[in-house]
Amino acid sequence: MTTALLIAALFMGFFGSPHCLGMCGGLVAAFSLSMKDVSPAKRRALIATYHIGRLLSYASLGLIAGLLGTAVLAPLMVGNNIPRILLGLVLVFVGMTMLGLPFLTKLERFGMRFWQALAPLRKKVFPLTTFPRALTAGLLWGFLPCGLVYGALLIAVVGHDPLTGAVLMFVFGLGTVPMLVATHKTVGWMRNQIGRLRLRQLNGAIMVISGLAVVVVPLAMTTMHGGHDMSSMSDSQMADMPMHQGMDATMDHSNHNMPAAADAKQDMDPNMDHSMHDMTDGSMTKDHINNEK
């Protein structure tokens, strides 16, 4: 499941980046203007540095989202299908957002207030002529309000693992890098291809279908096998059960077999007693004959 989520996060970042280019493009332009007096080699290094800072910012947000998911959702996710259901619903939600439904507009407005509150700090990093400034600018960039980022964070929340959340957000950021580092001509070609082939909408539809499959398929399997008793469960199914349930099931199965074993013993005892009686009689008869001789 983690590999599939990583691929989904990568495609989400790549195919969604043309939509976010409007806001991020202005920030990239401001960064470029601040580096106009820098040599081409150092300019490329500074660009790489602030993108590294942005990816680290995404990863940090993913780590926090994963911790939040672990702390809040973990008590609800023991011995049930809630993790899969939540993940499926989030994939459907994010997929519908990529299809164009404005679910996260209000969250973007809230994020814009926070972004504006960072304005004094953002001004201190300009011009981007040093690597610490470029790294700080990238770290701040991660807080730029974007519905696509918020959707990826929702996936990190239900990933139910802080490390997985951090990696998911880092991979999501990697998907956005090509669009943001490409030249103006290349950006235009990429945007046209993604728009002409409707790759963003296609990716959104795939996420919706995947989310529905994650929700429906396990429930259907549970319904199909819900009437089976414990004796028909496979070893892997038993291994997935909580420990105390597995022990109870094993004890019940052992108790069920004990009466049969007792019956078998009772069936064997008369025969054994009869054989011992025959052997005793035979020995006594032999001794009696020897005495008479």
Secondary structure, DSSP 4 states (H G I P E B T S, - for coil): -HHHHHHHHHHHHHHHHHHHHHHHHHHHHHHHHHTTTS-HHHHHHHHHHHHHHHHHHHHHHHHHHHHHHHHHHGGG-SSSSHHHHHHHHHHHHHHHHHTT--TTHHHHHHHHHHHHHTHHHHHTT-S--SHHHHHHHHHHHTTS--HHHHHHHHHHHHT--HHHHHHHHHHHHHHHHHHHHS-HHHHHHHHHHHHHTTHHHHHHHHHHHHHHHHHHHHHHHHHHHTT--GGG--HHHHHHS-HHHHHHHHHHHHHHHHHHHHHHHHHHHHHHHHHHHHHHHHHHHHHHHHHH-
